Amino acid sequence: VGTSDGSCLVKIGRTTCLAAVNLELGVPELESPNQGTLEVTVELPPMCSSETRPGRHNEEAAYFTGRVRDMLTDGKVVDLRSLSIEPAKHCWKVFVDVYVLDHDGSILDAALLAANGALRDCVLPVVSIDERGDVEVLYGQAVSGLSAEGDADEIPKSKKVKPGEKTVGLHRQKRLVPASTPLSCTCALYKNTILVDPSHEEEKLSETSVTVCVDELGKIVGVFKPGGRNEASETVLANCVA
């Protein structure tokens, strides 16, 4: 997505999710002055499924938004301290928007994978802080000519930096490298049978479903069950985790 700071398209079977990351300058929260923020939104537009109606509150979208946010936060995907520009004054606010283009089951798995990919594709632009404490983004988008390890001296002064202008602080461009990459797997229970990566039709027929999220080390980040006609026993949960 050319208008975003990072994007990723994921297809699992027919399920298709597009994630876009957008950056905004903001003020840190009072309780975390040396950190930025991460916001997540999952949207199910009417085109993704015949069951989605325009203008109506979508409970599925609210559920997916909360779970993807939980997995990214609990999995510590983004070090929020790396989003700080100047403690208690300026920081980056990262907005992750996931659009479900085709809803054919296992939305959480595809949405989380798309969000991970979009965050890995994101690059924090170069910013300067003048003597008045104002922040200026020197590049509206990431600059291909400056590597993540490049020195601030490599920045061409023709890029909005006026000759003779004093710069108090200059934060160079750097890639937003996730600290971990949690992945999830959804299982549906149907007549004592566990279906891995169920389709939308299989999810509607199933008695319940369970989504297990783990990081790259195999550590469990979260286990989610969005309701259903039956409860998931400890044996079923153990089998899903296994």
Secondary structure, 3 states (H helix, E strand, C coil): CCCCCEEEEEEECCEEEEEEEEEEEECCCCCCCCCCEEEEEEECCHHHCCCCCCCCCCHHHHHHHHHHHHHHHHCCCCCHHHHEEECCCEEEEEEEEEEEEECCCCHHHHHHHHHHHHHHCCEECCEEECCCCCEEECCCCCCCCCCCCCCHHHCCCCCCCCCCCCCCEEECCEECCCCCCCEEEEEEEECCEEEECCCHHHHHHCCEEEEEEECCCCCEEEEECCCECCCCCHHHHHHHHC
